[in-house]
Amino acid sequence: MASVEKLSIALTHEMADEVRTAVKSGDYASSSEVIREALRDWRRKRALQDQEIKELRGLWHEGLESGKGRYGSMEEIKQASRRRLAENDQ
């Protein structure tokens, strides 16, 4: 294992109970293992969020570069939506 650094962290009572329960159940050998896995999951979540943001930005720029839209204002978009909704209700 890589060198380790000891940190002191504060958890809510409920979180601390969950960590202790995970260790008591035998799923983890120590509370440190629980926290390390939680941090690995957090890293994966952050990486996924970063990727999603990058993808959204790309789509946003693609939309901007595609030219002027069909509608000239938000009011026109709302009117068209109301018309489609009314047509579907018939």
C-alpha positions in Angstrom: 0.0 0.0 0.0 1.2 3.6 -0.6 2.3 5.6 2.3 -0.6 6.8 4.4 -1.4 10.0 6.2 -3.6 10.0 9.3 -6.4 12.5 9.3 -9.0 13.3 11.9 -12.5 13.7 10.4 -15.8 14.6 12.0 -18.9 12.7 11.0 -22.5 13.0 12.1 -23.7 10.4 14.6 -25.7 8.7 11.9 -22.7 8.5 9.5 -20.4 7.2 12.3 -23.0 4.5 13.1 -23.1 3.5 9.4 -19.3 3.2 9.3 -19.3 1.1 12.5 -22.1 -1.1 11.2 -20.2 -1.7 7.9 -17.1 -2.8 9.8 -19.1 -5.0 12.3 -20.9 -6.7 9.4 -17.5 -7.9 8.1 -17.9 -6.0 4.8 -14.8 -3.9 5.8 -11.8 -4.6 8.0 -11.7 -1.0 9.4 -13.4 2.3 9.3 -10.5 3.6 7.2 -11.4 1.1 4.5 -15.0 2.4 4.5 -13.8 6.0 4.1 -11.3 5.1 1.4 -14.0 3.4 -0.6 -16.3 6.3 -0.2 -13.5 8.6 -1.4 -12.9 6.4 -4.5 -16.7 6.5 -5.3 -16.6 10.3 -4.8 -13.7 10.6 -7.3 -15.6 8.5 -9.9 -18.7 10.7 -9.4 -16.7 13.9 -9.8 -15.0 12.5 -13.0 -18.5 11.6 -14.4 -19.8 15.0 -13.6 -16.8 16.7 -15.3 -17.4 14.5 -18.4 -21.1 15.4 -18.4 -20.4 19.1 -18.1 -17.8 18.9 -20.9 -20.4 17.1 -23.1 -23.1 19.7 -22.3 -20.7 22.5 -23.2 -20.0 20.8 -26.5 -23.7 20.5 -27.3 -24.3 24.1 -26.3 -21.5 25.3 -28.6 -22.8 23.0 -31.4 -26.2 24.5 -31.0 -24.9 28.1 -31.1 -22.8 27.3 -34.2 -25.7 25.7 -36.0 -27.2 29.1 -36.7 -30.4 31.0 -36.0 -33.2 29.0 -34.5 -36.7 28.6 -35.9 -38.2 30.9 -33.3 -37.3 34.5 -32.7 -38.3 34.8 -29.0 -39.3 32.8 -26.0 -42.9 33.9 -26.5 -42.9 32.3 -29.9 -41.6 29.0 -28.4 -44.4 29.1 -25.8 -47.1 29.8 -28.4 -45.9 26.9 -30.6 -45.8 24.6 -27.5 -49.4 25.7 -26.6 -50.5 25.0 -30.2 -49.0 21.5 -30.1 -50.5 20.8 -26.7 -53.9 21.9 -28.0 -53.6 19.7 -31.1 -52.7 16.7 -29.0 -55.7 17.2 -26.7 -58.1 17.0 -29.7 
